[in-house]
Amino acid sequence: MKPLIVAGRTFEWGSRTFLMAVINVTPDSFSGDGVTSVEQALRLAERFAAAGADFVDIGGESTRPGSDPLGRQQELERVLPVVEAIAARIDIPLSIDTYKEPVARAALDAGADIVNDIWGFRHDEAMAPLCAERTAPAVVMHNQRGRPHGDVVGDVLAGWRESLDRARSAGLDEELVILDPGFGFGWEVDENLEMLARLGELRVAGRPILLGTSRKSTLGAITGRPVEGRLAATAATVALAITAGADIVRVHDVEFMADVCRMADAVARHRA
């Protein structure tokens, strides 16, 4: 795969695992780490950058199961000041976590570099054309919510094909697309475990893979621990994902997971 160049940085896929740090600008984040002020978000971003984060992903709407959709204006009011503040202070690629084209457009105008769409261009038909227009890299996630269940790998690959078809139809260069199988989005616990166990089979898609397992409910179902007690379980899933070929891991606990990535990379990629 060709390297991705974004915000002046070159990402050589396969050279190491890259870290995407999460900043939830919402009071109802499932992970319990939501921030409600620009100052809090900026301090987090500075801390994550110092710890080795390669991307910062900013979201204003909780996407946990059962959460209420957020109005576009409220989402804009939450994320735009944060994007602007971080872009002005920190030299790191910023991702906007949204499935709404107007929010993505405004965030790109404010300094974001990447669009992270949990519906893989299937919710808002204007999203893929926006990414093509701006030549913006996009994380397109397969979301199993509301879809019939068959084989986990087959379902993910079918969803990705649909998203990639939308990207091609919009004129978005496939080299700008990063794929996410959607761990925790519409799957049962056993299906999430199967996804992680069979992650290597998803490499056939031929694009970089991002995986986000951090603190999710499946980890709690297995360990019996609350959200704040899932650090070790997250570390285990991150290490397993890296050995299976994940290119990016999306995490909350950046300092800790940076060491997990280094150690897993040293084994999985035979790096000294």
C-alpha positions in Angstrom: 0.0 0.0 0.0 1.2 3.5 -0.8 2.1 5.7 2.2 -0.5 8.2 3.4 0.7 11.8 3.6 -1.5 14.0 5.8 -0.8 17.3 7.6 2.9 17.1 6.5 3.4 13.6 8.0 4.0 10.4 6.1 2.5 7.2 7.3 4.3 4.1 5.9 1.8 1.3 6.3 3.4 -1.8 7.7 6.3 0.0 9.3 4.7 0.2 12.7 1.3 0.5 14.4 0.0 4.0 14.6 -2.0 5.4 17.6 -5.2 7.4 17.3 -6.1 9.2 20.5 -9.7 9.8 21.4 -11.1 13.1 22.6 -14.8 12.9 23.3 -16.4 16.4 23.6 -19.5 15.1 25.2 -20.9 14.7 28.7 -22.3 11.2 28.0 -19.4 9.3 26.5 -19.6 5.6 27.2 -16.0 5.5 28.2 -16.4 8.1 31.0 -13.7 10.4 29.7 -15.8 13.1 28.0 -14.6 16.7 28.3 -16.9 19.7 28.3 -14.5 22.6 27.7 -12.0 23.7 25.1 -9.3 24.0 27.8 -9.8 20.4 28.9 -9.7 19.1 25.3 -6.5 21.1 24.6 -4.7 19.8 27.7 -5.7 16.2 26.7 -4.4 16.8 23.1 -1.1 18.2 24.4 -0.7 15.2 26.7 -1.6 12.7 24.0 0.9 14.3 21.5 3.7 14.2 24.1 2.9 10.5 24.7 3.3 9.6 21.0 -0.2 9.8 19.5 -0.1 9.9 15.7 -3.7 11.2 15.3 -6.2 12.9 17.5 -9.8 11.9 16.9 -12.4 14.5 18.0 -16.1 13.6 18.4 -19.1 15.5 19.8 -21.8 12.9 19.7 -21.9 9.7 21.8 -22.3 6.7 19.6 -22.9 4.1 22.4 -25.8 1.8 21.9 -29.1 3.5 22.9 -27.7 7.0 22.8 -29.9 9.8 21.4 -28.8 11.4 18.1 -27.3 14.9 18.5 -28.6 17.8 16.5 -26.2 19.2 13.9 -26.0 22.6 15.5 -25.2 21.3 18.9 -22.6 19.0 17.5 -21.0 21.9 15.7 -21.0 24.0 18.8 -19.2 21.2 20.7 -16.5 20.3 18.2 -15.6 23.4 16.2 -13.9 25.4 19.0 -12.0 22.3 20.0 -10.8 21.6 16.5 -9.7 25.2 16.1 -7.9 25.3 19.4 -6.0 22.1 18.9 -5.1 22.8 15.2 -3.7 26.1 16.3 -1.5 24.7 19.0 -0.5 21.1 18.1 1.2 19.8 15.0 -0.6 16.5 14.7 -3.2 15.3 12.2 -6.8 15.8 13.5 -9.7 13.5 12.7 -13.3 14.6 13.0 -15.6 11.7 14.2 -18.9 12.5 12.6 -21.4 11.0 10.1 -22.9 14.3 9.2 -21.5 16.1 6.1 -22.1 19.7 7.3 -20.2 18.9 10.6 -17.3 17.3 8.7 -17.1 20.2 6.2 -17.0 22.8 9.0 -14.4 20.8 10.9 -12.2 20.5 7.8 -12.5 24.3 7.4 -11.5 24.7 11.1 -8.3 22.6 10.8 -9.3 18.9 10.8 -7.5 16.7 8.3 -9.3 13.4 8.3 -13.0 12.4 8.4 -13.9 9.4 10.6 -17.4 8.2 9.5 -18.9 5.4 11.7 -21.5 4.7 9.0 -18.9 4.3 6.2 -20.5 6.9 3.8 -23.9 5.1 4.1 -25.7 7.6 6.4 -25.1 10.9 4.6 -24.6 10.5 0.8 -22.8 13.8 0.7 -19.9 12.6 2.9 -17.9 10.7 0.2 -18.2 13.6 -2.3 -17.0 16.0 0.4 -13.9 13.9 1.1 -13.2 13.7 -2.7 -13.7 17.5 -3.0 -11.2 18.2 -0.2 -8.9 15.2 -0.9 -9.4 14.3 2.7 -8.4 10.9 4.0 -11.4 9.0 5.5 -11.8 6.3 8.0 -14.9 4.3 6.8 -16.3 2.0 9.3 -18.6 -1.0 8.8 -21.6 -0.5 11.1 -23.6 -3.7 11.6 -26.5 -2.0 13.3 -29.7 -2.7 11.6 -28.2 -5.2 9.2 -28.8 -9.0 9.0 -26.1 -11.2 10.6 -24.3 -13.9 8.7 -20.6 -14.6 8.8 -18.7 -11.9 10.7 -15.9 -11.5 8.2 -18.3 -11.8 5.2 -20.5 -9.1 6.7 -17.6 -6.7 7.3 -16.2 -7.3 3.8 -19.6 -6.7 2.2 -20.0 -3.5 4.1 -16.6 -2.3 3.2 -17.3 -3.1 -0.5 -20.3 -0.8 -0.3 -18.3 2.0 1.3 -15.5 1.7 -1.3 -18.0 1.7 -4.1 -19.4 5.0 -2.8 -15.9 6.4 -2.5 -15.1 5.4 -6.1 -18.4 6.8 -7.4 -17.6 10.1 -5.6 -14.1 10.2 -7.1 -12.3 9.7 -3.8 -8.9 8.1 -4.3 -9.0 4.7 -2.7 -5.5 5.4 -1.4 -7.1 7.9 1.0 -9.4 5.3 2.6 -8.7 3.5 5.9 -11.1 0.7 6.8 -12.6 0.0 10.3 -14.5 -3.3 10.9 -16.7 -1.7 13.6 -15.8 -3.6 16.7 -18.8 -3.1 19.1 -21.1 -1.5 16.5 -24.1 -3.9 16.2 -22.3 -7.1 17.1 -22.9 -9.6 19.9 -20.0 -10.3 22.3 -19.1 -13.6 20.6 -19.1 -11.8 17.2 -16.8 -9.1 18.5 -14.4 -11.8 19.7 -14.6 -13.6 16.4 -13.8 -10.4 14.6 -10.7 -9.9 16.6 -9.7 -13.5 16.2 -10.2 -13.4 12.4 -8.9 -9.9 11.9 -6.1 -11.1 9.6 -8.7 -12.4 7.1 -9.8 -8.8 6.6 -6.4 -7.9 5.1 -7.8 -9.1 1.8 -9.5 -5.7 1.4 -6.1 -4.2 0.6 -6.4 -1.1 2.7 -5.1 0.0 6.1 -7.2 -1.3 9.0 -8.1 0.7 12.0 -9.5 -1.1 15.1 -11.1 0.5 18.2 -11.6 -1.9 21.1 -10.7 0.5 23.9 -12.8 0.2 27.0 -15.8 -1.3 25.1 -18.6 -3.3 26.6 -17.3 -6.7 25.2 -14.2 -6.2 27.4 -16.5 -5.7 30.4 -18.6 -8.7 29.5 -15.5 -10.9 29.5 -13.7 -9.5 32.5 -16.6 -8.3 34.6 -14.9 -4.9 35.1 -16.5 -1.5 34.7 -15.3 1.0 32.1 -12.6 2.5 34.3 -11.2 -1.0 35.0 -10.6 -2.2 31.4 -7.1 -1.0 30.9 -5.5 -4.5 30.9 -8.3 -5.9 28.7 -7.8 -3.1 26.2 -4.1 -3.8 26.2 -4.7 -7.5 25.4 -7.0 -6.6 22.5 -4.6 -4.0 21.1 -1.7 -6.5 21.2 -3.8 -9.2 19.5 -4.9 -6.7 16.9 -1.3 -5.7 16.1 -0.2 -9.3 15.7 -3.2 -9.8 13.3 -2.1 -6.8 11.2 -3.9 -3.8 12.4 -2.3 -0.6 11.1 -4.0 1.9 13.5 -5.5 1.4 17.0 -7.9 3.9 18.4 -7.4 4.3 22.2 -8.2 6.4 25.2 -5.2 5.5 27.4 -2.4 6.7 25.0 0.6 6.6 27.3 -0.1 3.0 28.3 -1.0 1.8 24.9 2.0 3.4 23.3 4.2 0.9 25.2 1.8 -2.0 24.3 2.2 -1.0 20.6 6.0 -0.8 20.8 6.2 -4.2 22.4 3.7 -5.9 20.1 5.4 -4.3 17.1 8.8 -5.6 18.2 7.4 -9.1 18.0 4.8 -8.9 15.2 7.0 -6.7 12.8 10.3 -8.2 13.9 11.6 -4.7 14.9 14.5 -4.4 17.3 
